[in-house]
Amino acid sequence: MKNKFKTVVKLISPYKKKVIAIFVVFALTAIITIVIPLLSKDLMDKGFLDKQLATIITYTILIFILTFLHQFMELIKEYLRTDVKSKITNDLYKQAVDCLLKVKINRIEGSTLRIYNDLDIDIKSISSIADDSVFLS
């Protein structure tokens, strides 16, 4: 288990800044997700029930801005995640091709198509560490 974790860290380490940025944006969107319902509650209590038009307008604008900011941050987070995933996948393919080019033809057993298919499946499986379910989307 320890070796697998080290391998994953080694795979992600060139993209450390982007991964950290993804988690920071995730934390900020989580905070916004918590704040919006609280503002909606205050909008009802302090605005509509007390019939304060200025409070209604203020809270409505604030909720709108936070919702827009939340969606924009989600967009940034997804952009960063897909960038990291594509680069990890690309790096894995490059490493695999470099390794295959070093292997002598007479050492390869079985169909080359099967080898490439298995390689493709393995790379897709490994690169799934950058899927949206892993990055808490």
MONOR-V841474 format. One line per field, one symbol per residue. psi: psi as a letter, one per 30 degrees, with the letter a starting at -180 (. if undefined). A space follows every 10 residues. Layout:
psi: ???
//
This chain:
psi: eeeeeeeeee efefgeeeee eeeeeeeeee eeeeeeeeee eeeeefdeef hjeeeeeeee eeeeeeeeee eeeeeeeeee eeeeeeeeee eeeeeeeeee ffkkeffkka keeeeeeeee eeeeeefffg lffegh.
//
